[in-house]
Amino acid sequence: MPGRIGVVGPTAATETLPRPLAGLPRRRRRLLLAGLMVVWGPGLLVMLADTDAGSLITAAQSGARWGYRMLLPQLVLVPVLYFVQEMTVRLGIHTGKGHGALIRERFGPGWAWLSATTLFASAVGALLTELAAVAGVGELFGVSRVLTVPLAAAFLIGIALTGSYRRAERAGVVLGLMELVFIPAMILAHPSLPSLGAGLGHLPLERASYVELLAANVGAVIMPWMIFYQQGAVIDKGLGARDIRSARRDTATGAVLTQLVMIATVVTFAATVGLHHPGASLETVGEMSSALLPFLGVAGARILLGGAMLGAALVAALVASLAGAFGLAEVSGWTHTLNEKPSAKTAKFYIAYSAAHVAGAVMVLLSVDLVGLVTDVMVMNALLLPIVLGFLLALERRALAEEHRMHGARRVTATALCLGVVGFGLVMVPLTLARI
């Protein structure tokens, strides 16, 4: 089966995962930790990638313009992320097939090619915006994009060419965890706890500008490439039915962690820029840094912000481009796996992945209208949401055996959350187009 190379079966350690760590003998604890390393990763990685450079900019704008009043929506988005991505875990583990392959099998090649080509376009658009963010971080320290962008592209291509999914995953998780530096930035901002509590209970839904930013936060919480990536990743990692509980914990932990980063970003900018300069422009990495400089100093405004944005951009670029290559390979019938180095058998998959980075780097260096590009990508993602989430819900119902499907209140809740994300995503289309 294409993409099912280098499978690693469940270990005895995975069966001990439900037991608490405390009180276990040292050898048992080591086995447990080894089991966690075997199973955990896809959910954490895809969630960290969801908090990309664009999401962090949106969170910064939310805090600067509306203070702490965008915190409650960030908390509500945790179950949204979990329910959607948990479906991809069950589909990947119980069918052993990627998302594109299942669409082709259940709905025909026409729908499969539509989903794959739009996914690839969305992934390339995301890659461009992340490389632009890398360029912005470099410019914070006086380094030209002529150096930073090709280096970032070469680094991302090199990660995939190592011949090991686990190695690529660990590198991605390390990059993504750099986003956590927003937590010390939040502490340095000295937020007011009474104001934070008051903001949690106040949602000014009567204000059009608040609803616009709310739609931006909700509509961007699920990207098409997230679904394709995690379903392909659990297969490439070789997870089986006995791993599903740990894979769910991995996904839940990632959902909490990524929203913690968003909350820390909102609070950081609410306690600084939002308190003193609420109308400040925050469209780029440079503008974010300049806005924080009077409050956090050089270390906070450049080093912490630069580290967080660099990690966010690189992990999102890695996951989005892999998802695009996975999806294209699945509907084309190409062998695709990160567990084999490039060869004649895997050449098409690796060429698609590498070509996206080369094209993205060239476009960023040529100073293509990146603001317009970001707008186009946002509109494309919003228009794709009904198709992507519609297929996800349909596949969960049709491709899984009865005992592995959602039922009752859980199914109603997941469907309602998906419809809510679709609604907010579609709201963003006219709002985004109005800015052009």
Stockholm file with secondary structure:
# STOCKHOLM 1.0

chainA/1-436         MPGRIGVVGPTAATETLPRPLAGLPRRRRRLLLAGLMVVWGPGLLVMLADTDAGSLITAAQSGARWGYRMLLPQLVLVPVLYFVQEMTVRLGIHTGKGHGALIRERFGPGWAWLSATTLFASAVGALLTELAAVAGVGELFGVSRVLTVPLAAAFLIGIALTGSYRRAERAGVVLGLMELVFIPAMILAHPSLPSLGAGLGHLPLERASYVELLAANVGAVIMPWMIFYQQGAVIDKGLGARDIRSARRDTATGAVLTQLVMIATVVTFAATVGLHHPGASLETVGEMSSALLPFLGVAGARILLGGAMLGAALVAALVASLAGAFGLAEVSGWTHTLNEKPSAKTAKFYIAYSAAHVAGAVMVLLSVDLVGLVTDVMVMNALLLPIVLGFLLALERRALAEEHRMHGARRVTATALCLGVVGFGLVMVPLTLARI
#=GR chainA/1-436 SS CTTCCSCCCCCGGGGGTTSCSTTCCHHHHHHHHHHHHHHCSHHHHHHHHHSCHHHHHHHHHHHHHHGGGGHHHHHHHHHHHHHHHHHHHHHHHHHCCCHHHHHHHHHCHHHHHHHHHHHHHHHHHHHHHHHHHHHHHHHHTTCCHHHHHHHHHHHHHHHHTTSCHHHHHHHHHHHHHGGGGHHHHHHHTCCCHHHHHHHHTCCCTTCHHHHHHHHHHHHTSSCHHHHHHHHHHHHHTTCCGGGHHHHHHHHHHHHHHHHHHHHHHHHHHHHTHHHHCTTCCCSSHHHHHHHHHHHHHHIIIIIIHHHHHHHHHHHHHHHHHHHHHHHHHHHHTCCCCSSSCSCTTTHHHHHHHHHHHHHHHHHHHTTCCHHHHHHHHHHHHHHHHHHHHHHHHHHHHHTSCGGGSCCHHHHHHHHHHHHHHHHHHHHHHHHHHTTC
#=GC SS_cons         CTTCCSCCCCCGGGGGTTSCSTTCCHHHHHHHHHHHHHHCSHHHHHHHHHSCHHHHHHHHHHHHHHGGGGHHHHHHHHHHHHHHHHHHHHHHHHHCCCHHHHHHHHHCHHHHHHHHHHHHHHHHHHHHHHHHHHHHHHHHTTCCHHHHHHHHHHHHHHHHTTSCHHHHHHHHHHHHHGGGGHHHHHHHTCCCHHHHHHHHTCCCTTCHHHHHHHHHHHHTSSCHHHHHHHHHHHHHTTCCGGGHHHHHHHHHHHHHHHHHHHHHHHHHHHHTHHHHCTTCCCSSHHHHHHHHHHHHHHIIIIIIHHHHHHHHHHHHHHHHHHHHHHHHHHHHTCCCCSSSCSCTTTHHHHHHHHHHHHHHHHHHHTTCCHHHHHHHHHHHHHHHHHHHHHHHHHHHHHTSCGGGSCCHHHHHHHHHHHHHHHHHHHHHHHHHHTTC
//
